[in-house]
Structures are given as structure tokens and as C-alpha cells.
Amino acid sequence: MSTQRMEMWRGIATAAAQDARTIAEKANAAGRDLTAEEKAACDRHMTKGREALEEL
């Protein structure tokens, strides 16, 4: 796999993890637990990140 392709997949994984982290931080800053919808969104982002890492 080319370096450029590896960087692309790593970038996708990093962005997905950051999106999930941002959702969790917003809930935490509001002093509450994640809603079911937020948890589902975090799970989707983390799944996307795992899939991107599998491509490496």
C-alpha cells in the first residue's frame, strides 16, 4: 500500500475518533451522560475508525 493511501486511511480513523470524542466531551461539559442517540453516533464513528484502521 502506498504511503499516500495509508495516510488517507489514518486520517479517516483519526477524524472518526475525534468526532466521537467531541460528542462525548459536549455531553460531559453539560454535566450529563450520553443520550441513546449520542451513544449511537459515537458507536458509528468508532466503527468507521476501526474499519479505516483495518484497511491499513
ABEGO torsion letter per residue (X at the ends): XBAAAAAAAAAAAAAAAAAAAAAAAAAAAAGBBBBAAAAAAAAAAAAAAAAAAAAX
